[in-house]
């Protein structure tokens, strides 16, 4: 799904940027150009970043040895 229509940035691209090490909205924005035009997508982009980071933490927790 497109998150940033202006720059054609998808949810998948944002998730991939987080997986490759982007820690913040600013880093994702610099890398992908999300929310650099009208800015209406910033809230949704932040949500995707936050949720994907949470999923990654939960996944790592589940995989860590006890």
C-alpha positions, -999 to +999 in steps of 0.1 A: +000+000+000+012+035-008+019+056+023+034+086+005+015+093-027+036+123-036+069+103-037+054+068-044+067+053-011+051+021+000+046+005+034+069-023+022+097+002+014+093+018+049+094-016+066+125-026+046+143+007+056+136-001+092+149-037+088+181-022+072+187+000+102+167+031+100+158+040+136+136+071+132+112+089+109+139+114+100+162+085+088+134+069+068+124+103+053+160+110+042+164+076+027+130+074+009+118+109+006+086+101+026+067+132+037+090+157+019+062+172-002+028+178+013+036+160+046+001+145+050+016+110+052+039+117+081+015+103+107+010+071+087+047+067+080+055+071+117+028+045+126+043+020+101+078+026+115+067+023+151+047-009+145+074-026+125+100-018+151+077-033+177+071-064+155+109-068+151+115-065+189+088-091+196+102-114+169+137-111+183+124-117+218+106-149+207+138-161+190+162-154+218+174-184+238+160-189+273 
